[in-house]
Amino acid sequence: MKQTRSQSRSGSRFPRQGKKLLGITFLLAALGGGIVPAQAGNVGTGSTAGSSHLSYTVYSHWLSVLSVETDFRLTDNRYETTMEARADGLVSLFMRMNIHANARGSIEQGQVKPQFYESTGWSRGMMRHVIIHYPGGNPKIERLEPVEDDREPVPDAMQQGAADILATMAKLFVSVRSTGRCDATYDIFDGIRLTRMELHTGAVEVPPSVDKEWRVPALRCDFMGHQVAGFVKGHRSASLRTPHGGSVWFENVEGRGLVPVRVSMEHPKIGRMTVELEKVGAVR
């Protein structure tokens, strides 16, 4: 993969990192978790097995910036998922990031009910640890280290119905599996920020710029997303509040069902970001 020069470091550190993390949040949420059994149509059919290990690379301006490993286990009434994201390529020489997250919950009448989420690791210059439970179906922060007093708190009313990024993946997973479509709106809450993501079903087409073995018709889902709460106090930039769009392509890979093979979005501040599937295998 070609590499280009990195952008300048102009602007304050935290708003700039916020833009990058917001973009990565949308890209990871769009991955949709593990395998998604295919529906009838041009995208093919596959196994309905409920677990898979997927390896992805995140690129910014064609420079690899992040490696993502995810395990997803799904039954008719439960989901369990883990994700590890770490800085990759030349970026890892000057930006340290290594985050491990895990989540679990139930599936009742086709509805994902998150129960637990934990994220721990090094990000934005320090070790961080978040634990969220879901009493009554709504997020409750059990642990947040460090406390970020420089941010506006997300009102309880806005947290209603929101879910962590891994539960959001499970919701997209179940939606595509049961309907063959991805029309939905998700609120994603990570303990400090609330972002909103809207998805709409697109065309069945060959995804651009993927490995030859995956250049077959794929289901495209288009998304728009923006941060709605949890801003840094005093931060007035419109870039985080402005919706930014992209697309994710689901394809039947190795008979496993629909798998996200590529995600792409264009951000006016940080430019083009993409996620590409590198490897599919059994859960470790």
Secondary structure, 3 states (H helix, E strand, C coil): CCCCCCCCCCCCHHHHHHHHHHHHHHHHHHHCCCCECCCCCCCCCCCCCCEEEEEEEEEECCEEEEEEEEEEEECCCEEEEEEEEEECHHHHHCCCCEEEEEEEEEEECCEEEEEEEEEEEEECCEEEEEEEECHHHCCEEEEEECCCCCECCCCHHHHCCCECHHHHHHHHHHHHHHHCCCCEEEEEECCCCEEEEEEEEEEEECCCCCCHHHCCCEEEEEEEEEEEECCECCCCCCCCCCCEEEEEEEEECCCCCEEEEEEEEEECCCEEEEEEEEEEECCC
